[in-house]
Amino acid sequence: MRGNSFYGPFSDGGVRLELTPTTNSPLAIDVAESTEMRIQRLISENPVVIFTRSSCCMCHVMKKLLSAIGVHPTVIELEEDEIAALPSTTAVAGDEVISDVSGAGEAPAVFIGGTRVGGLESLVALHLSGRLVPRLVEVGVITDVVL
């Protein structure tokens, strides 16, 4: 497809697909879409998404942790000027605060089921507390786990 460049498989099983704006590609990016709108769309379209900088070692650890659980997140590399557009929220499940994310514009940032979990430290804390797998089951990315 014109406008798309495919790069071979990565060692962790993922692939990198770079999209450039074209009008004749089914994967075309709407150039009129703002960075904030594109990020919100990606969060809503993907049950588990990590936004990161290029060559981020923390993102690699996040992917390895999720992969070990059986989840393969969508990973989006943002340019430095796009990182500030990441939304900031406090993630809540029922009456319980999952994580308290104080500021926007921090990367890497993982979103599960449309809710910002935070960075690597928050993801690991969620896992160690035993709440990560139930959350992943809740959003439907893990289906064959006995809790």
Secondary structure, 3 states (H helix, E strand, C coil): CCCEEEECCCCCCCCEEEECCCCCCCCCCCCCCCHHHHHHHHHHHCCEEEEECCCCHHHHHHHHHHHHHCCCCEEEECCHHHHCCCCCCEEEECCEEEEECCCCCCCCEEEECCEEEECHHHHHHHHHCCCHHHHHHHCCCCCCCCC
